[in-house]
């Protein structure tokens, strides 16, 4: 079993609490989001930053509520 300090998401979708778009960025800094971790628990957090991979995939750095832990999700 592979253990990491970050929860592994069971979904790679991040759902935004707002629909604001800024320069083709679906998740501007400060956007409230949630996702499901590998155990099926809903995690809530705030987008701290975003970037794009060479293929155009957007990556969001999310600070998880409560723990302060940061994860990167596409």
OpenMM code with the backbone's topology and positions (N, CA, C; nanometers):
from openmm import Vec3, app, unit

residues = "UNK UNK UNK UNK UNK UNK UNK UNK UNK UNK UNK UNK UNK UNK UNK UNK UNK UNK UNK UNK UNK UNK UNK UNK UNK UNK UNK UNK UNK UNK UNK UNK UNK UNK UNK UNK UNK UNK UNK UNK UNK UNK UNK UNK UNK UNK UNK UNK UNK UNK UNK UNK UNK UNK UNK UNK UNK UNK UNK UNK UNK UNK UNK UNK UNK UNK UNK UNK UNK UNK UNK UNK UNK UNK".split()
positions = [
    Vec3(0.0846, -0.1169, 0.0000),
    Vec3(0.0000, 0.0000, 0.0000),
    Vec3(0.0890, 0.1231, 0.0000),
    Vec3(0.0593, 0.2179, -0.0842),
    Vec3(0.1365, 0.3412, -0.0983),
    Vec3(0.0806, 0.4471, -0.0038),
    Vec3(0.1647, 0.5017, 0.0822),
    Vec3(0.1212, 0.6053, 0.1759),
    Vec3(0.1896, 0.7359, 0.1406),
    Vec3(0.1144, 0.8432, 0.1394),
    Vec3(0.1693, 0.9762, 0.1176),
    Vec3(0.1140, 1.0686, 0.2241),
    Vec3(0.1720, 1.1874, 0.2321),
    Vec3(0.1229, 1.2842, 0.3288),
    Vec3(-0.0022, 1.3549, 0.2778),
    Vec3(-0.0342, 1.3363, 0.1497),
    Vec3(-0.1526, 1.3981, 0.0932),
    Vec3(-0.2568, 1.2915, 0.0647),
    Vec3(-0.3846, 1.3224, 0.0907),
    Vec3(-0.4884, 1.2255, 0.0557),
    Vec3(-0.4963, 1.2116, -0.0953),
    Vec3(-0.5140, 1.0904, -0.1424),
    Vec3(-0.5273, 1.0681, -0.2855),
    Vec3(-0.6747, 1.0776, -0.3211),
    Vec3(-0.7089, 1.1682, -0.4132),
    Vec3(-0.8498, 1.1850, -0.4472),
    Vec3(-0.9024, 1.0653, -0.5249),
    Vec3(-1.0303, 1.0348, -0.5053),
    Vec3(-1.0915, 0.9308, -0.5866),
    Vec3(-1.1513, 0.9921, -0.7121),
    Vec3(-1.1662, 1.1211, -0.7129),
    Vec3(-1.2102, 1.1947, -0.8304),
    Vec3(-1.1053, 1.3001, -0.8593),
    Vec3(-1.0865, 1.3319, -0.9849),
    Vec3(-0.9952, 1.4394, -1.0190),
    Vec3(-1.0708, 1.5676, -1.0487),
    Vec3(-1.1985, 1.5685, -1.0163),
    Vec3(-1.2775, 1.6891, -1.0362),
    Vec3(-1.2768, 1.7711, -0.9089),
    Vec3(-1.2669, 1.9000, -0.9247),
    Vec3(-1.2795, 1.9920, -0.8123),
    Vec3(-1.4010, 2.0782, -0.8420),
    Vec3(-1.4925, 2.0814, -0.7499),
    Vec3(-1.6163, 2.1559, -0.7706),
    Vec3(-1.6062, 2.2907, -0.7023),
    Vec3(-1.6262, 2.3961, -0.7795),
    Vec3(-1.6162, 2.5314, -0.7263),
    Vec3(-1.7494, 2.5776, -0.6702),
    Vec3(-1.7416, 2.6527, -0.5624),
    Vec3(-1.8619, 2.7078, -0.5004),
    Vec3(-1.9101, 2.8323, -0.5740),
    Vec3(-1.8277, 2.8846, -0.6639),
    Vec3(-1.8665, 3.0008, -0.7439),
    Vec3(-1.8451, 2.9671, -0.8900),
    Vec3(-1.9011, 3.0463, -0.9767),
    Vec3(-1.8850, 3.0225, -1.1199),
    Vec3(-1.8015, 3.1312, -1.1855),
    Vec3(-1.7248, 3.2051, -1.1067),
    Vec3(-1.6442, 3.3141, -1.1611),
    Vec3(-1.5347, 3.2610, -1.2522),
    Vec3(-1.5150, 3.3284, -1.3634),
    Vec3(-1.4060, 3.2937, -1.4551),
    Vec3(-1.3170, 3.4165, -1.4657),
    Vec3(-1.1869, 3.3966, -1.4641),
    Vec3(-1.0921, 3.5056, -1.4713),
    Vec3(-0.9796, 3.4639, -1.5644),
    Vec3(-0.9736, 3.5231, -1.6838),
    Vec3(-0.8685, 3.4905, -1.7805),
    Vec3(-0.8604, 3.3404, -1.8069),
    Vec3(-0.9736, 3.2785, -1.8356),
    Vec3(-0.9812, 3.1346, -1.8624),
    Vec3(-0.9378, 3.0501, -1.7432),
    Vec3(-0.9431, 3.1062, -1.6249),
    Vec3(-0.9094, 3.0341, -1.5027),
    Vec3(-1.0401, 3.0010, -1.4315),
    Vec3(-1.0763, 2.8733, -1.4311),
    Vec3(-1.2020, 2.8323, -1.3683),
    Vec3(-1.1979, 2.8447, -1.2163),
    Vec3(-1.0771, 2.8539, -1.1587),
    Vec3(-1.0624, 2.8556, -1.0132),
    Vec3(-0.9699, 2.9688, -0.9689),
    Vec3(-1.0157, 3.0951, -0.9736),
    Vec3(-0.9317, 3.2056, -0.9269),
    Vec3(-0.8923, 3.1862, -0.7800),
    Vec3(-0.7785, 3.2418, -0.7413),
    Vec3(-0.7353, 3.2338, -0.6014),
    Vec3(-0.8485, 3.2803, -0.5105),
    Vec3(-0.8693, 3.2053, -0.4020),
    Vec3(-0.9739, 3.2383, -0.3063),
    Vec3(-1.1047, 3.1652, -0.3306),
    Vec3(-1.1167, 3.0958, -0.4447),
    Vec3(-1.2392, 3.0211, -0.4739),
    Vec3(-1.2556, 2.9082, -0.3733),
    Vec3(-1.3757, 2.8942, -0.3189),
    Vec3(-1.4072, 2.7845, -0.2266),
    Vec3(-1.4418, 2.6615, -0.3097),
    Vec3(-1.3818, 2.5470, -0.2750),
    Vec3(-1.4005, 2.4234, -0.3508),
    Vec3(-1.4183, 2.3046, -0.2565),
    Vec3(-1.4602, 2.1905, -0.3145),
    Vec3(-1.4624, 2.0655, -0.2384),
    Vec3(-1.4298, 1.9504, -0.3312),
    Vec3(-1.3817, 1.8393, -0.2714),
    Vec3(-1.3505, 1.7178, -0.3459),
    Vec3(-1.3638, 1.6002, -0.2510),
    Vec3(-1.3638, 1.4798, -0.3068),
    Vec3(-1.3707, 1.3578, -0.2264),
    Vec3(-1.2324, 1.2963, -0.2183),
    Vec3(-1.1883, 1.2572, -0.0976),
    Vec3(-1.0592, 1.1902, -0.0831),
    Vec3(-1.0755, 1.0406, -0.1100),
    Vec3(-0.9667, 0.9664, -0.0998),
    Vec3(-0.9671, 0.8236, -0.1321),
    Vec3(-1.0581, 0.7425, -0.0406),
    Vec3(-1.0888, 0.7957, 0.0777),
    Vec3(-1.1779, 0.7265, 0.1715),
    Vec3(-1.3240, 0.7633, 0.1511),
    Vec3(-1.3503, 0.8513, 0.0555),
    Vec3(-1.4872, 0.8936, 0.0288),
    Vec3(-1.5340, 1.0103, 0.1133),
    Vec3(-1.4414, 1.0711, 0.1879),
    Vec3(-1.4753, 1.1871, 0.2708),
    Vec3(-1.4711, 1.3142, 0.1869),
    Vec3(-1.5665, 1.4022, 0.2092),
    Vec3(-1.5660, 1.5308, 0.1409),
    Vec3(-1.4658, 1.6213, 0.2114),
    Vec3(-1.3791, 1.6837, 0.1340),
    Vec3(-1.2820, 1.7801, 0.1859),
    Vec3(-1.3157, 1.9165, 0.1278),
    Vec3(-1.3176, 2.0173, 0.2131),
    Vec3(-1.3462, 2.1536, 0.1714),
    Vec3(-1.2184, 2.2350, 0.1812),
    Vec3(-1.2043, 2.3335, 0.0935),
    Vec3(-1.0854, 2.4156, 0.0986),
    Vec3(-1.0963, 2.5399, 0.0125),
    Vec3(-0.9815, 2.6072, 0.0005),
    Vec3(-0.9709, 2.7320, -0.0732),
    Vec3(-0.8574, 2.7212, -0.1735),
    Vec3(-0.8816, 2.7661, -0.2971),
    Vec3(-0.7775, 2.7658, -0.3997),
    Vec3(-0.6735, 2.8708, -0.3632),
    Vec3(-0.5477, 2.8264, -0.3540),
    Vec3(-0.4370, 2.9165, -0.3220),
    Vec3(-0.3682, 2.9663, -0.4493),
    Vec3(-0.3582, 2.8777, -0.5502),
    Vec3(-0.2962, 2.9137, -0.6776),
    Vec3(-0.3353, 2.8105, -0.7822),
    Vec3(-0.3105, 2.8451, -0.9080),
    Vec3(-0.3346, 2.7519, -1.0178),
    Vec3(-0.2202, 2.7612, -1.1170),
    Vec3(-0.2063, 2.6562, -1.1960),
    Vec3(-0.1087, 2.6547, -1.3048),
    Vec3(-0.1641, 2.5659, -1.4147),
    Vec3(-0.0956, 2.5633, -1.5273),
    Vec3(-0.1380, 2.4785, -1.6388),
    Vec3(-0.0228, 2.3907, -1.6835),
    Vec3(-0.0562, 2.2661, -1.7150),
    Vec3(0.0405, 2.1736, -1.7728),
    Vec3(0.0520, 2.2030, -1.9220),
    Vec3(0.1505, 2.1434, -1.9860),
    Vec3(0.1718, 2.1641, -2.1283),
    Vec3(0.0524, 2.1271, -2.2137),
    Vec3(-0.0269, 2.0309, -2.1685),
    Vec3(-0.1444, 1.9889, -2.2460),
    Vec3(-0.2677, 2.0739, -2.2162),
    Vec3(-0.2521, 2.1772, -2.1309),
    Vec3(-0.3631, 2.2669, -2.0999),
    Vec3(-0.4395, 2.2320, -1.9738),
    Vec3(-0.4085, 2.1176, -1.9120),
    Vec3(-0.4767, 2.0788, -1.7887),
    Vec3(-0.4484, 2.1813, -1.6797),
    Vec3(-0.5527, 2.2286, -1.6139),
    Vec3(-0.5353, 2.3240, -1.5055),
    Vec3(-0.5156, 2.2490, -1.3743),
    Vec3(-0.4154, 2.2894, -1.2977),
    Vec3(-0.3852, 2.2312, -1.1670),
    Vec3(-0.4155, 2.3364, -1.0606),
    Vec3(-0.4922, 2.2973, -0.9593),
    Vec3(-0.5254, 2.3879, -0.8492),
    Vec3(-0.4535, 2.3432, -0.7225),
    Vec3(-0.3898, 2.4371, -0.6545),
    Vec3(-0.3334, 2.4124, -0.5221),
    Vec3(-0.4404, 2.4558, -0.4225),
    Vec3(-0.4847, 2.3597, -0.3405),
    Vec3(-0.5970, 2.3821, -0.2496),
    Vec3(-0.5511, 2.3661, -0.1054),
    Vec3(-0.5807, 2.4664, -0.0229),
    Vec3(-0.5546, 2.4583, 0.1210),
    Vec3(-0.6796, 2.4021, 0.1865),
    Vec3(-0.6658, 2.2847, 0.2502),
    Vec3(-0.7796, 2.2154, 0.3094),
    Vec3(-0.8183, 2.2810, 0.4419),
    Vec3(-0.9479, 2.3036, 0.4587),
    Vec3(-0.9992, 2.3629, 0.5830),
    Vec3(-0.9606, 2.2770, 0.7031),
    Vec3(-0.9304, 2.3420, 0.8129),
    Vec3(-0.9027, 2.2713, 0.9381),
    Vec3(-0.7577, 2.2311, 0.9528),
    Vec3(-0.7071, 2.1500, 0.8610),
    Vec3(-0.5702, 2.0987, 0.8732),
    Vec3(-0.4662, 2.1957, 0.8187),
    Vec3(-0.5056, 2.2805, 0.7238),
    Vec3(-0.4096, 2.3694, 0.6606),
    Vec3(-0.3240, 2.2999, 0.5570),
    Vec3(-0.3426, 2.1695, 0.5423),
    Vec3(-0.2682, 2.0910, 0.4436),
    Vec3(-0.3014, 2.1406, 0.3035),
    Vec3(-0.2018, 2.1351, 0.2133),
    Vec3(-0.2248, 2.1742, 0.0754),
    Vec3(-0.2129, 2.0535, -0.0154),
    Vec3(-0.3038, 2.0459, -0.1137),
    Vec3(-0.3012, 1.9398, -0.2138),
    Vec3(-0.3066, 2.0038, -0.3512),
    Vec3(-0.2570, 1.9309, -0.4505),
    Vec3(-0.2642, 1.9745, -0.5894),
    Vec3(-0.3543, 1.8782, -0.6643),
    Vec3(-0.4576, 1.9315, -0.7276),
    Vec3(-0.5525, 1.8489, -0.8018),
    Vec3(-0.5761, 1.9080, -0.9400),
    Vec3(-0.5913, 1.8224, -1.0402),
    Vec3(-0.6244, 1.8725, -1.1748),
    Vec3(-0.7707, 1.9141, -1.1810),
] * unit.nanometer
topology = app.Topology()
chain = topology.addChain("A")
for resn in residues:
    res = topology.addResidue(resn, chain)
    for name in ("N", "CA", "C"):
        topology.addAtom(name, app.Element.getBySymbol(name[0]), res)
